Amino acid sequence: MILKLALRNIFRQKRRTVFTVLTMVGGFVLASLSIGIADGSYNHLIDVFTRTQTGHIQVHQGDYLDKPSLYKTIDGYQEVGAKIQSVKGVESWSPQIFAPGLASLNDKSSAVQMIGIDPRRESATTNFDKKIKQGKLFPEQSGHFAIMGKGLAQTLKADIDSQVVIVSQAADGSMANDIYTVCGIMDSGDEISDRMSLYLHITDMQELMVLEGRVHQISINVSNIKKVPAITKGIREALDGRGLDVEPWQEVAKTFYRSMQADKQGNVVFHFIIMLIVSIGVLNTVLMAVLERTREYGVLKALGTQPSQIFRMVVIEVMAMTAISLVAGSLLGLLTNYIFSIYGFNIPPTEVGGIVMDTMRSEINAQSFYTPALLVFFSALLVSLFPARMASKIQPARAMRLH
């Protein structure tokens, strides 16, 4: 009987019910869209950053990640790479060698970070070939070619086919120096990196630095970034006993990861504000309904209705409207997130971790639905308690005299 009365009551004042439902639907959609856009933008940014800069997982010798050294190398990297590739979920892997040096061209010179890469594997892992804005990628076989970051090319006044002299110290202590032909100029999106980066074919780099068959790092990309922890564990098991350190991108790019987490936590404040607005709207309309129906509650109590039954009836009314709101909000939230996942919206260009972001797109995921649903449900339940208690405490005689 209480359930029937509650359901009948919410349709007696249709305008008030519609207003309450719209308030909750609006809060649901705003929260859903906020979470969808935040997750979509963050996940896209993280995927682009890891795929083009660090890889999803990295392998080093010992503590190279914390204390880089020319002498901390991975021996037999081809065999290591084969074991990595055998782990389920691994999409590609790419070896790299790093060494400082001095590059000179005519009367210009600059300190450089030399990076030795396998052109085919690097392109498959970090889309290296797509970053080249002038010239072309190395041929698969070494040929004393170099690719410069655009900032370094501007400093040295280098162009395609320029002859650049590189001087460094090899791993055996000898002087490392040679001449390389510039075959490409690249733009990684990170201006600081592009001012110092000079890429050589991995074979040329091993010959220059006397590191035959050895590399400093292996970058790995996986098919699904959400499975990075499980795949990292699989790679560690596959390489067990080699003394190699296997770390996910969260450890490799700690600063970037922490900035993403801090930005996500900032959204909690926005969600709190949305739910506060929804709660105030629901409280206002339910409280108005209770005040308008004071005489009705008085009559019910005079007929023998228990205070607990009136309390439950008011709560059930609010929960019934909440259920309608959750269904309508889910449908509208799905549609809104779908539209923004396709078209997105433009924002002023913002650089995060060397990645320029100028468009934000939404993402349809479970969190963008269950989080707003829980927020709306519990906020509506909470604000319904005070009006329900107020209705249950009404004195029949006093209520009758009010009208």
C-alpha positions, 0 to 999 in steps of 0.5 A, a space after each residue: 500500500 505504501 509503495 502504491 501511494 508513493 508511486 501515485 503521489 509522484 504523478 499527482 504533481 507532474 510539474 514538480 516531478 518533472 523538475 526534480 527528475 530534470 535536476 537529477 538527469 542534468 547532474 547525471 549527464 554533467 558528471 558523466 560527460 565530465 568523467 568521459 571527457 577527462 578519461 578520454 583526454 587523459 587516456 589519449 594523451 597517455 597513449 600518444 605520449 607512451 607510444 611516441 616517447 617512452 613506450 609502454 614498458 622499458 627494459 634496462 640493465 640494473 639501475 640504469 633508469 635511475 643512474 644512466 651510464 654508458 657501461 650499463 648495457 643489455 648484452 645479446 639484445 636480439 635474444 632478449 627482444 625475442 623473449 620479449 616478443 614471445 610474451 602475450 600482448 607485446 606489440 613491438 619492441 625497439 632497442 636504443 643506445 644513448 651517449 653524449 657527444 659534440 656535433 660540429 658543422 662548419 663553424 657551429 658546434 653544439 652538445 648533443 644527445 646521440 641516440 642509436 636506433 633500429 629504424 624499422 623497429 623504432 618506427 613500429 614502436 614509436 612512429 619515428 618515421 612519422 616525426 621526420 618533417 624533412 628528408 627521409 628515414 635511415 635505410 635499413 642498412 647502416 650508411 653513416 647517416 644522421 637525423 637531427 631534431 629541428 632545434 639542433 638543425 637550426 643551431 648548427 644551420 644544418 640542412 639535408 646532405 650536410 656533413 656533421 662531425 661527431 666527437 665523443 668518448 667510446 666505451 673502451 676509453 678511446 676517442 669516438 669521432 666520425 662524419 655523418 650525412 644528415 638525411 632527415 630533420 625531425 620534430 618530436 613535439 618536445 622542443 627541449 629534446 629536439 634541441 639536442 637529439 641526434 639519431 644514428 643507425 644502431 649499427 653506426 652507433 655501436 661501431 662509434 661507441 664500441 658497443 657491438 651487440 649491446 644496447 642501453 634500453 629496449 622500449 616495448 609497446 603493447 596492444 592494450 595499455 590497460 594490460 601493462 601491469 600484467 604484461 610487465 609481470 610476464 616480461 619479468 618472468 621471461 627475462 628472469 635471471 638476466 639481471 634486467 630491470 623491467 618497468 612500466 611507463 608509470 615508473 619510466 615517466 614518473 613526472 608525467 604520470 603524477 601530473 596526470 593523477 593530480 589533474 584527475 584528482 582535481 575533477 573530484 572537486 568539480 563532481 562534488 559541486 555538481 552533486 551539491 547543486 543536484 542535492 540542493 535542487 532535490 531537497 528544495 522540491 521534496 521539501 516543498 512537496 512535504 510542506 504542500 501536503 502537510 494536511 494530507 500527512 495529518 489525515 494519514 496519521 489521523 487514520 492510523 498511519 505509522 510515522 515510519 510508514 510516512 517516512 518510507 513513503 517520502 523516501 520511496 517517492 524520491 527513490 522512484 524519481 531517482 530511478 527514472 532519472 538514472 534511466 533517462 540520465 544513462 541514455 542521455 549520457 551515452 548519447 552525449 559522450 558518443 557525440 563528444 567522442 567523435 567530434 570533441 571540442 577544440 581548446 587552446 593548444 596546451 603542451 603536456 609532457 612534450 605532447 601538444 593537445 588542442 582537442 578534447 574528446 570523450 570516452 564511453 566507459 563504465 566509470 562514466 555511468 556507475 560513478 554518476 549513478 552512485 553520486 545521484 542515488 546517494 545524494 538523493 537518498 541523503 537529502 530525502 531523509 530530512 523531509 521524510 523525517 519532517 513529514 513523519 513528525 507532523 501532528 494530525 490536529 495541527 496539520 488539520 488547522 493549517 487549511 
